[in-house]
Amino acid sequence: MAHSRASTKVVVVGGGGTIGSSTALHLIRSGYTPSNITVLDVYKTPSLQSAGHDLNKIMGIRLRNGPDLQLSLESLDMWQNDELFKPFFHQVGMIDCSSSKEGIENLRRKYQTLLDAGIGLEKTNVWLESEDEILAKAPNFTREQVKGWKGLFCTDGGWLAAAKAINAIGIFLQDKGVKFGFGGAGTFQQPLFAADGKTCIGLETTDGTKYFADKVVLAAGAWSPTLVDLEDQCVSKAWVFAHIQLTPKEADAYKNVPVVYDGEYGFFFEPNEYGVIKVCDEFPGFSRFKLHQPYGAASPKMISVPRSHAKHPTDTYPDASEVTIRKAIARFLPEFKDKELFNRTMCWCTDTADANLLICEHPKWKNFILATGDSGHSFKLLPNIGKHVVELLEGSLSQEMAGAWRWRPGGDALRSRRGAPAKDLAEMPGWKHDAHL
Ligand SMILES: Cc1cc2nc3c(=O)[nH]c(=O)nc-3n(C[C@H](O)[C@H](O)[C@H](O)COP(=O)(O)OP(=O)(O)OC[C@H]3O[C@@H](n4cnc5c(N)ncnc54)[C@H](O)[C@@H]3O)c2cc1C
């Protein structure tokens, strides 16, 4: 590195979100000078439009490839042992189950991969073959409900109090003396370049403020492909969720239940301290394609552009989502199937074709670092992903990670590794939004 850690100036765009806040945290933990770090975001940390601004997210081990497994194990260790993150991990376990032939076969394969990993995961992952075994882990279910279900119980799994954990990073950064810019002074407009036109020296925000830095990290989640041209490597998609309110007595009965995930229905979490249960359905996501010109593109192109609920709180989600969320509730929580749904929300992520992250230096813009491509499974990485972004800045990222997260145009990020391509919101009846906003 030309500069020492102490003197290197870094701006983190999207620093109020998941990957961005983690990056700022690890810059501090690695010895960068707080006053040389600037965190920018549209909203204050935890950013209202971050995919991580949520009651809860699932913690589970991903085995898809070496980097995924390494990231999962590192993050598990930090959620369990790092003082900053420990309070936000509710290790109630996770049931990953299915009642369909294909779903059960997939889960059996997953179980076998766990065994084959040869790192003792069989100690924390149990195959649930019978109804009795499932009922022993999830006593709230009736025998009728679990009929045909088979799957895995993971004792290392559970849920993460998502927005609260990002908030804790924000407080840490503030206490250390990191600089912040929010609103117009935090909203990325364009990179700034040296006279060579290739070396990034900072960026300009929408209010015209210029920030100069040795490195710019763009961790803008679903907004990343709308801000700079990622050559279709990322397609941003929305997923939906809704909440139900339990009475204190009802909530007591569901305290400490494991997270239950069934790929054909969705998933739910134990009630929070106010008796609120969040339910998600499972589907390939919604896109929102429109003509848009990100910085670096020669002309406008069709890009899926997120529409933030933070900015448009009166937006609804499609009628189809109401049906599938109610179906998930009827499957998991039939006694609450007639309860009113509230805070129906869309949450935006950005998929790559192979579901690996996109964490690399821009191939044409020196010192401009992309830290995105979350592919809908990256909240669990909040404690540790920033460590690897810092390694990239310093040229010490492992070859395996650098290879998986490299700049790689081509492939079908609309479909990604999901069962089907995302449907566009424009084709979804019931998606009410004020088109002028
Ligand atoms: C419904 C749903 C359920 C999920 N469940 C899980 C789960 O159970 N487990 C799990 O691990 N993951 C889960 N995820 C995925 C996870 O939330 C995301 O992968 C992760 O939060 C993405 O992190 P990010 O930093 O890339 O984006 P974000 O956290 O969204 O951060 C991006 C930030 O960029 C900011 N930004 C945008 N535009 C600009 C701009 N112009 N200038 C400055 N800043 C800008 C935004 O305000 C935001 O703060 C889920 C996602 C959804 C939608």
The ligand as a Tripos MOL2 file, in Angstrom:
@<TRIPOS>MOLECULE
LIG
   53    58     1     0     0
SMALL
NO_CHARGES

@<TRIPOS>ATOM
      1 C1        -37.1510  -10.2960    2.8950 C.3       1 LIG1
      2 C2        -35.6860  -10.5590    3.0550 C.ar      1 LIG1
      3 C3        -35.2440  -11.5300    3.9370 C.ar      1 LIG1
      4 C4        -33.8860  -11.7860    4.0860 C.ar      1 LIG1
      5 N1        -33.5120  -12.7340    4.9620 N.ar      1 LIG1
      6 C5        -32.2000  -12.9540    5.1840 C.ar      1 LIG1
      7 C6        -31.8090  -13.8930    6.1490 C.ar      1 LIG1
      8 O1        -32.6650  -14.5180    6.7810 O.2       1 LIG1
      9 N2        -30.4750  -14.0910    6.3780 N.ar      1 LIG1
     10 C7        -29.5350  -13.3980    5.6810 C.ar      1 LIG1
     11 O2        -28.3440  -13.6040    5.9290 O.2       1 LIG1
     12 N3        -29.8800  -12.4830    4.7380 N.ar      1 LIG1
     13 C8        -31.1860  -12.2610    4.4840 C.ar      1 LIG1
     14 N4        -31.5670  -11.3410    3.5550 N.ar      1 LIG1
     15 C9        -30.5470  -10.6970    2.7180 C.3       1 LIG1
     16 C10       -29.8140   -9.5700    3.4150 C.3       1 LIG1
     17 O3        -30.7200   -8.7050    4.0320 O.3       1 LIG1
     18 C11       -28.9850   -8.8390    2.3670 C.3       1 LIG1
     19 O4        -28.2040   -9.7740    1.6440 O.3       1 LIG1
     20 C12       -28.0300   -7.8130    2.9850 C.3       1 LIG1
     21 O5        -28.6770   -7.0780    3.9940 O.3       1 LIG1
     22 C13       -27.5240   -6.8750    1.8790 C.3       1 LIG1
     23 O6        -26.5330   -6.0390    2.3910 O.3       1 LIG1
     24 P1        -25.9470   -4.8250    1.5210 P.3       1 LIG1
     25 O7        -25.0020   -4.1140    2.4040 O.co2     1 LIG1
     26 O8        -25.4810   -5.3140    0.2170 O.co2     1 LIG1
     27 O9        -27.2030   -3.8990    1.2340 O.3       1 LIG1
     28 P2        -28.0120   -2.9740    2.2630 P.3       1 LIG1
     29 O10       -27.9570   -3.4960    3.6520 O.co2     1 LIG1
     30 O11       -29.3510   -2.7740    1.6480 O.co2     1 LIG1
     31 O12       -27.2150   -1.6290    2.2500 O.3       1 LIG1
     32 C14       -27.1550   -0.7850    1.1310 C.3       1 LIG1
     33 C15       -27.0760    0.6270    1.6400 C.3       1 LIG1
     34 O13       -26.8090    1.5110    0.5370 O.3       1 LIG1
     35 C16       -27.4820    2.7060    0.7860 C.3       1 LIG1
     36 N5        -27.5960    3.4890   -0.4550 N.ar      1 LIG1
     37 C17       -28.4230    3.2780   -1.5040 C.ar      1 LIG1
     38 N6        -28.2430    4.2170   -2.4410 N.ar      1 LIG1
     39 C18       -27.2690    5.0300   -1.9800 C.ar      1 LIG1
     40 C19       -26.6480    6.1960   -2.4940 C.ar      1 LIG1
     41 N7        -26.9740    6.7230   -3.6920 N.pl3     1 LIG1
     42 N8        -25.6940    6.7980   -1.7440 N.ar      1 LIG1
     43 C20       -25.3530    6.3180   -0.5190 C.ar      1 LIG1
     44 N9        -25.9120    5.2080    0.0110 N.ar      1 LIG1
     45 C21       -26.8590    4.5690   -0.7150 C.ar      1 LIG1
     46 C22       -28.8160    2.2370    1.3500 C.3       1 LIG1
     47 O14       -29.4950    3.2850    2.0360 O.3       1 LIG1
     48 C23       -28.3720    1.1140    2.2660 C.3       1 LIG1
     49 O15       -28.1280    1.5530    3.5720 O.3       1 LIG1
     50 C24       -32.9270  -11.0600    3.3580 C.ar      1 LIG1
     51 C25       -33.3670  -10.0740    2.4780 C.ar      1 LIG1
     52 C26       -34.7150   -9.8230    2.3230 C.ar      1 LIG1
     53 C27       -35.1320   -8.7600    1.3670 C.3       1 LIG1
@<TRIPOS>BOND
     1     1     2 1
     2     2     3 ar
     3     2    52 ar
     4     3     4 ar
     5     4     5 ar
     6     4    50 ar
     7     5     6 ar
     8     6     7 ar
     9     6    13 1
    10     7     8 2
    11     7     9 ar
    12     9    10 ar
    13    10    11 2
    14    10    12 ar
    15    12    13 ar
    16    13    14 ar
    17    14    15 1
    18    14    50 ar
    19    15    16 1
    20    16    17 1
    21    16    18 1
    22    18    19 1
    23    18    20 1
    24    20    21 1
    25    20    22 1
    26    22    23 1
    27    23    24 1
    28    24    25 2
    29    24    26 1
    30    24    27 1
    31    27    28 1
    32    28    29 2
    33    28    30 1
    34    28    31 1
    35    31    32 1
    36    32    33 1
    37    33    34 1
    38    33    48 1
    39    34    35 1
    40    35    36 1
    41    35    46 1
    42    36    37 ar
    43    36    45 ar
    44    37    38 ar
    45    38    39 ar
    46    39    40 ar
    47    39    45 ar
    48    40    41 1
    49    40    42 ar
    50    42    43 ar
    51    43    44 ar
    52    44    45 ar
    53    46    47 1
    54    46    48 1
    55    48    49 1
    56    50    51 ar
    57    51    52 ar
    58    52    53 1
@<TRIPOS>SUBSTRUCTURE
     1 LIG1         1 GROUP 0 **** ****
